[in-house]
Amino acid sequence: MSVAIRKNLQNTPDASVDWPAVLRVLALSRALDEMEETRLVPEKKVLYQFSARGHDMAQILLARNLTGRHDAVCGYYRSRPLLLALGVDPVEALSSSMAREGGYSDGRDIGVVFNWPNPQGTTALPMCGGVGSQYTPTAGWAQALRYHAEMLGSEEHGRSIAVVLGGDGSVASNGFWAALMIATTQNLPMLFYIEDNGYGISVPSVFNAPGGDISASLAAWQGLEILSGDGADPAEAATLTAAAVAHVRETRGPALLRLTVPRLQGHSFQDTQAYKPEAFVAEEWRRDPLPRLQDHLVPAAMDQAEWDRLSAEGRAMAERALEEADRRPVADPGRVARHVFYEGEMQKMGGIHAHGHVVVPSSDQPRPEGQRINMVTAIRRVLDQEMALNPRVVLFGEDIGPKGGVHAVTLGLQEKYGAGRVFDTSLSEEGIVGRAVGMALAGLMPVPEIQFRKYAEPATEQINDCGTMRWRTANGFAAPMVLRMPGGFFKCGDPWHSQTNEVAFVHNPGWKVAVPSNAEDAVGLLRTALRGNDPVVFFEHRAMLDHAWARRQWPGDDFALPFGKARVTRSGSRATVVTWGAMVPRCEEAAEGRDAEVIDLRTLMPWDQDTVLASVRRTGRCLIVHEDLQTAGFGAEIAARVADAAFMDLDAPVMRLTMPDIPSPHNPVLLDHVVPSVASIGAKLDDLVGF
């Protein structure tokens, strides 16, 4: 805490704070915690409970300062007091804890994982169950505020800020450090609000920051205003929260506020806290902010009667909330599979569509023109056109700026559109994808690039959380984006740059997955993705980016392909070959002279089951060819569906030809030995037809 702030601390209550409102919400929060612990958990009406006692007062004071038209806050599992102070209906909060109809998720997510779409004021961004996952999306919202202000001319966004809450354990997470790097290198209006209760579940904070104090550890960090103090002291907490928010709002730069608070209950209801020394627990209760608030306000700001009345009002609000929440039924199980993808009912927040952007019409009929172009040129041209049409499209990733990407796909786009719309990022895939989530929530269309497929692994949590967002918020939020990702072999292979493993994204609910094999399909699928309302993994196979076979004429400025519609690239009657990506030209060549039908799926989520099944029913045989590993590859899913739906039409077992279950080898001779070749595909077809 700075000397100036310390001097401003008063023994008398700050008149600018609405202390009666603070007390009322604090009483409500305490009553809800007690109600859950003593009644609802024992009655098994709440299955997963976290108490906010000790953390509550400072959160409520923080919320009183969040007044910007586009302020946003992302909390974690102990953040309900903040939500209540922002105006969340206690009935909705308690319904969520009880997993009843309505609430934050319609019973789909645990009740302590909050979200609150609020287009007219402070929004509570969708929280996640993973510790530290809240940081990078909040950084993305902060960057979107600047984008709206500087690129789209919104003064309201220029006065708003982003706030992220985390405990002392979360400061050791990848997400914290990725967001800290983003916020400080980009000078974003973001407040890191750290609640330090001394323990991450049972692990002392000294394991998460040197000396147990992240604010001291970051004292020399450039571009970051740091404040620290006692979050259980009313005067100090009020002064520090106001000062931290004011700094970010006025300077448009980042700050970190670390408040020490007592955790008066266990990490969760089941936690006995046996790992805490008795003296430590006694000191925590001595620091309880509720009696300290009473000492601060009575009689200086109110008499005991008013204190008792306001406390009773908070408790009464909790009881009324319980009465209504307990009357709510469990959500209709028939609806539980809804809202994985956009179904025509617009989400409340997130994406260009929910924020007013109108997409120009498109056509799924190509109108070829000009010379054949490679896939690199085709993708770049679509990005260029969509950026010109939609000022909300923004591209970013490692080396995509002046260099134009390691595959030259974005070459020249920063020069044309500026570093505000096409920019390089720090080397953090967690930060790239997490930032994109926050930007999408703020109404932009982010197009992040992961440089190679294998490098997506550090972003796995953010990818999963993004995909499940629409479902777990019951269509409250969605984060549409296009996640571009080169991969696959090219001249040679290796375990780090040549992985495909598309099936991992198919297995993440909520993501669409495109795998174009040629320039025309890349144009149509990318344009659809950029104008769509769901997150899309757009897989760019390295071997096809400049492959002669993959070159096509430009299909037209309005050409857009629907997802889930395969292309029959070669007709035949004796066998069906199902494939995608770099295996399409190999399968076509292998089918020559063999009377086999070749199907290019083009998208894996959704995939065109109808076209595949109709072909198999005609030919009676099915061969699936893909570059990914065989065990649990996507070919296994296709084979299972064919066996389920067309078993009686088969004249031979469904066969697969894939790479063996090994990483991609580097030497071209070894690579050619394991990747399906024209010869091996032809031999497999002969086996299938000859069965």
N, C-alpha and C positions, 0 to 999 in steps of 0.2 A: 504494500500500500504506500502510495506516495506521501511525502510530507504534507503537501497541500491538502490532500484528502483527510489525512489524520487530523489536521488542525480544524477542519470543518466539522468533525464529529461533535454532536451535541448531546448533552445529558438529558435535554428536554426533547420530546417528540418533534420530529420535523413536520411542520404544518402543511407542507406540500404533499404529504402522504395521506391518503384516505385510510387512516388507521381502523375505523370501524369496519370498512369493507375487508381489510386485511384480516381482522379478527374473525369476521363472519365466515370467510372462506377457510381459515385455519381451523375453526371449530368444526366446519363441515367435513374437512379432510380427515381430522382426527376421529370424528364420529364414524365415517365410512371405514377407516382402518379398523377401529375397535369392533364395529359391527361384523366385518368380515372375519376377524380373528376369533371372536367369541361366539358367533352365531352361524354365519354362513358357511365357513369352512367346516366346522363340526357337523353341520347339517348337509354337507356335500353339495351345497348350492354354489359354492365357489371352489374351483379345483386347483387354482394356481394363484397364490396371493403374495404380494410384496407390500410391506408397510413403508410409508413415506415419513413416519414420525422422525423428527429431527431435521430432515431435509426440507420440510414443508414451508416454513415461514419465509426463507430466503427466496424460494421459487415464486411464492405469491408476490413478494416485493419486486422480483424481476418482471413478472407478468404485467405489473402496473405501468411499466415503462415501455411496453411494446405497443405503440400507438400508430406506427406507420401503416399507410394504406396497403402496402405489400410486404409488411414484416412477415417473417416465417420463423418457426422454431421447430427443432427436431429433438425430442427428448429420448428417454430410455425408460426402463421398467419402473423407476421410482419417481415418475414425473407427473402423476395425477394432480397434485396440488396446483401445478402450473396450468394444466388444462382447465381445472375448475376456475382458477382466477381469470383465465381468458374468456370465460363465459360458456364453457361446455356444460350442457344440461346434466345435473347429477343423476338423473334417471338414465340417460344414455351411458354415462360412466359406469354406473352400477349394473346396468343391463349387460354391458360388455364383460364385466367381471363375472357375471352369472351365466355368460354365454347364451343369452336369450336373444330373441328376435330384435332386430335393430342394433343399437349400440354402435360400436366402431366397425364391426365386421359381420354382423348378422350371425354371430356364434361361430365364425370360421377360424378366428385367431384367439390367442389367449388374451384375457381382458386387460392386461397391463401393457399391451402393445397398442399404443394409441394412434389415431389419425383424426384430423378434423379439417375437412375442406371448408374454407371460409373466404370466398372471393371478395368479400366486402371488408375484410380486416385481417388480423393476424391468423395465419394458417398454421396448423400443427401438421408438419410433413409426416408422411407415413413412417412410423417407427418399425424397427425390426427386432427380432429376438437375439440377434448376434451382437455381442459386445463390440463397440467401436464402429459398427456399420452405419451409424448415423452421421458420421463426420463428413465424408466426401459428398454425399448428396446435398448437405447443407452448404458446402463450399460451392457446389454447382448452382444452387439457388442464389447465392451471393454474386456469383459471376453473371448470372442471368439478370440480376437487378442492374448491374452496370451495363449490360448489353441493351436492356430495354431503355435505359436512360440515354446512353451515348449513341446507340445505333438506330433506335426506334423513336427517340425523342420524348420519352415519358418522364415528366418531372416527378410524378408520384413515386416511380421506382427509384429515382435519384435521392429520395428522402427515406427510403426503407432499408432495413437491415435483415441479416440472417443470424440466428442464434442457435447454437447446438449445445445440448446438455450432455455431460458424461461424468462418470464416477472416477475415482483415482485409479481404479484398475484399468479403465479404458484407455488411459494415456500411454499404455504400452502397446496398443494395437496398431496394426498397419494403417488402419483408417485414420487414426488421429494424426500420425506423422505425415501421411499423404495430404490430408486436408490442411495441416499447418503449412506445408510447403506451398500448396496452391494459394492459400490465403495471403501469405506473406510475399511470395514472389510476384503475385498479381495485385497486391494491395487491395484486397476485397473488403467490403463492409460486413465483416463476420465476427461474431463474438463467441469465443470458446468459454463456456461456463462450466467449470469443473467443481463438482461436489466431492470434497475429500473427507471421507469418514474414517480413514485410516486402514480400511480393509477392503479387499476385493474378494468377496465371500469370506474365506478364512485366511487369505494371504495378505500379510501386512503390506502397506503401501510402499515400504522401502524396496520391495521386489519389483515395483512398477516404475519408480523414478528414484534416482540417486538421492539418498537422504529422505525419501518419502515426500518430497515437495516439488511438483512439476514446475511451479512458478519460479522457484530458485534455480532449478536446472536450466530454465530457458532465459535466465536473466540477460545473457549476452546475445540472444536471438535477435537478429536485425529485423526491423519493420514490424515489431509486435509490441503493443502497449500491454504491460503486465500489472495486474492489481491482485492483491491477496489480503485476506483477512478472516474474521470470525463471522461465519454465516449464521451463527446462533444468537448473536448479539443484535437486537433490533436496530439500534442506531447505526452500527457499522454496516450491517447488511443493507439497510436502506440507502446509505450513502454510497457504498461500493457498487451496488447494482445500478443505481442512477448514473454514477460516473462512468461505468463501463459502457452502458448503452449510449450515453451522450457522446463519449469519445468516438465510438464507431459511427454513430449517425452524423456527427459533425465533420470528422476527418475523412470519412469514407474508407477508412483503413481498419485492419484487424486488431483485436484485443483479446487477452486471456484473463479471465477472472477466476481465481481459485478461492473458494470459500471452505473453511473447515466446518464440518457439521457433524453432530453425533448421529449414529445409526442406532436408534433406541430399540429396535427389534432385530431379529435375525435377518440374514440376507433374504430369505423367504420364510413362509410360515413354518416350514419343517425344520428350519435351522435353529439349533439350541444355543448357539454361540459359546459352546463349551471351550472353544479355543481361545477365548478372550480372558485375560486376567481379571479377577474380580475388581481390582482397583480401577482398571480401565473402564469397566462397565459402570461402576459407581461415578466416575468422572463424567461419563457420557450423560447419565441422568442429571447430574448437577448442571450440565450445560443445556438441558432441554429448553428450546426456545419459547415454549408456551408460557411457563411461569416467568421467564425473563421478559417476555412481551408484557405480561401483566404488571410486572414491577416497573416497566418503562412507561406504561400508559396510565396506570392508576396510582395516584389521583391526578397526575400531571395533565392528561388529556381527556380523561373520563372518570366518572366515579364508579364504585364497585357495582352499583345497580345496573349501569349501562353495560359494563363488562359482562355481568351475568345474563342480561337480556340478549346481547349479541351472541354470546356463547350458546344460549338456548335456541336462538334462531338457527344457528348452524346445525345443531343437533336435530332440530325439527325438520330441516330440509333433508337431512339424511334419512330420517324415518319416512318422510313422504316419498322420497325416491325409492326406498325399499318396497313400500306398498305398491307403487306402480310397476317397478321392475319385476316384482314377484308375480304380478298378474300377466306378464308377457309370456307367451309360449316359446318353445324352442322353434327356431326357424323351420320352415317346411323343408324336409329332406329332399323333396323333389326339385328344389332350387339350388342345391349345393354344388352342382356341376356348372352352374351358370357363371358368366363373367370371367372365364379364363381368357377369352379373347373378346374384342369388341363385337357386340351383337346387334348394333343399331341403336341401343340406348346409350346416350352420351354420358361419360363419366363427369363428375362434378368439377374436377380440376385435373389439369395435366394434358399436354399435347396441343398441337396447333388448332385442332378442331374445337376443343372445349374452350379455347381462348379466342375464338372469333375468326380464324383464318378460313377463307373460302377457297377451295381447291378448284382449279380450272378443269374442264371436262377432258377425258382421255378416251382412247380407242384401243381395243385389243386386236385390231386388224393392221398388220404392218403395211407400210407404203414405201417399199425400198427405193432408195435414191443414192446416187453417187457411187464412188468406188468402195470396194470392200475395206473395212477398217478393223483393226485388232481390238481386243477386249479392253485394253488399257485406254485407248482413245475413246471407245464407246462409253465407258464408265465416267471418264473425265468430262465428256460432253454432256452427259445427263446431269452430273453434279453442277456443272456450269449453268445449264439451263434452269434447273430447279432453284439454284441460288438467285438467279436473276428474277424468277417469278415469285419467290417466297423469301422475304427478308428475314424470316425466322430460322432459315437453314444456316447452321454453323458447323464448320469442319475443324477437327482437332485430333492430335495424336503425336506420337514421336516422329520427328523428321518430316512432317507433312507440309511445312511452311516453305521457306526458300528452296529447300532441296526438292520438294515435290513428292516426297515419299520414297521409300527404298525401291518401289516398283514404278515410280514416276506417274502414278495415277493422278495426283493432285498438282502436278507441275503447272505453274503459271497462275493458279487460282488465288494464291495470296497476293500476288502482284495485281491481279484484277480487282479483288474484293477487299483487300486490306487485311492487316493482322488482327483486326477485331472480329473477323468472320472466319478466317483460316489461320490457325495458329498452332505452334508447337507446344508440347506439354513436358512436364518433368517425367522422368523415367519411372512411372508408377501406373501399372494397369489398373490397380484398385482406384487410383485417383482419376484415371481417364474415364472409366465406366461409371464410377460413383458420381463424378462431376456431371456426366451426361444425364444421369437420373435426375439430379436437381434441376438442370437446365430444362429438361423435358417437363418436369412438374410445373415450371414457371412459364410454360407455353411456347417454348422454342422447339425446333426440330434438330436435335444434335446428331451429328454424323461422326462418332468417334471411330478411330482406327486402332486396332490391335495389330502391331507390325507383322507378327506371324502367329499362326493358330496356337502354337505351344505356349506363347507368352500370355495367353488369356488366363492361365491357371491362377495367378494372383488376384484376378478379378472375379473369381468364381462366386464369391459371396454376393457381390453386387449384381452379377448377372442373374443369379437365382432370385434375389430380392426384387429386382426389377420385373422379372417375369411373373412373379406371384402377386404383384402389387394390386392389379385390378381385382383379382379374385379375393384376396385377403382383406381388402377394404370394401368389399361388396359394391364395386363400381364407383366408389368415392373418388379414387385416384387412378391414373394410369400414366406411364412414362414411355410413350412411343419414341423410338429412336431407330437409327440404322447403324448397326455395329458392323463395320467393314473389317474383314479378316482374311488376308491371304494365307494360303497354306498348301500342302501337298508337295510332291516331288518337283524338281526342276533341274534337268541335266544330271544332277546327283541327288543324294538324300542325306539325311542325318537325323538324329533323334530330337533336334531342337527347332528346325525350320521346316520340316517336311511332314509334320503330323497332320492328319485330317480330323478324325474322331468327331465327325459332325453329329454322331448319335448322342453325344453328351448334351448338346443344345436342344435336340429333339426331346430329351428326357427332362428338360427344364420347363415346367408348365408356363404357358403364357408367351413363349417366344415362337415366332415364325422363322423358318430356316430356308433360305434360298441358296441353290447350288448351280448357277448357270454354267453351261458348257461352251457357250459361244457368245459373240458380241451382241447379236440380236436379242437373245434371251436376257443377257445382262442388262440391256437398255430397258426392256419391258418390266423386268422384275424390280430393278432399282427404282424406276419411276413410281411403280406401285408402292414400294416400301416408303419412299420419301413423302408420298401423299397419303399414307395410311394412318391408322390409329392404333397400331400395336407395335411393340418392339420387334425388330427383325435382325437376325444374324445373316449378313450378306457375305457368303463365302466366295472368295476370288481365288480360283486355283492357279497357282504360279505357273504351271506348265501350259495353261491355256491363255494367259494374258497376251502373249504374242505368237500364239500357235497359228500356223497358216490355215489349218482346218477350221479354227474358231473364228476366223474373220468373216464378217458379213457386211452387207450394205446397211447404211443407216436406215432404220425402219420407220422413221417419222418422228416429228417433234412431240406428238401426242400419244405415241405408242406406249401402252402399259398392259402388262400381262397379269391375269388373275393368278393368285397363289392356289396350288392344289390342282393345277391342270397340266398333265403330262403331254409330251409330244411324241407321237409315233414317228420315228425318224426313218424307219425302213419297214416295209410290209413283208410278211411271211406267213406261212401256214403250218410249219412243222414244229416250231418252238418259239417261245417268248423269252426275250432277253431284257431284263430290267436293270437299268444302270443310271448313272448321273456323273456330272463333272468330267474329269479327264479320261474316264473309261468309255465315254460315249463314242468317240472316233475309233477307238480300238475295237469296240463291239461291232460297230458298223462294218469295219474292214473284215473282221472275223466272220461276219454273217454273209459276206459275198459268196455266192455259190452254194449256200447251205439252207436256203429257204427259211430263214429265221426272222422274226419280227423284233425290232429293237425299239425300246421305249426309254426315252430320256425323262426322268421324273421331274427335273427342273426345280422342284421344291420338295423338301422332306417333311416339313410341317407347315401346312397340311400336305399329305401326299395323295396322289390320284389313285385311289383303290379301284374305282370303277373302270378306268381304262385298263389297268393291269388285269383285273379279273375277267373283263370281257375278252381280252386277248388270250389269256390262259384257257378260257373255256373254248375258244376256237382252235387253239393249237394243241392243247392237252399236255403241254410241257412248259416248264419254267426254269430259267437259269438267272440267277441274280449275281451281278458282277460289281464289286466296289473295291476301292483302294484301301479302305480302312481295314482294321483287323477283323478276323472272322468271329471270334467269340464275343457275343453280345453286340456285334455290329448291327447297323440298321437293316442289313439283309436278313437277319434273323427275324425281325418284325415282319418284313414282307413275306418271308417264307411261312411264318405262322398264320398270317391272314389268308394267304392262298390256300394253305392246308385246311383252314377253318371253313372258308367260303366256297372253295372249288375242288374239294377232295374228290368228289365223284366224277369230275371232268378230267382228272389227271391220268395220263397213260404212263407216267414215270414219276419217281420221287422228285420233289423240288430240290434243285442243286444250287450251290453257291460256289463262287470263285472269288477269293479275296487274298489280301496279304496274309501270311501266317502271323501268329500272335507274337510279333517281335517289333522293336522300334525300326524306323526306316534306316537302312544301312547307307553309309556315305559313298563308298566306291561304286561307280556306275555299273560295274559288272555284277556286284552283289545286289544292287538295287533292281537291275533288270531281271535278276533271278527270282525275286520275291513279289514284285508288282505284276498283276495280271497283264499278260502281253497278248498281242494278236494271235500268236501261235497257241498259247495256253488256253485262251478263250475258245479258239476254234476246236481244239482237242476236247475241251469240256462239252462243247455243243455236240460233237460227234458221239461222245459217250451218252449224252442225254437222249439224242435222237435214236441211238442204237439200243437203248435199254429194252 
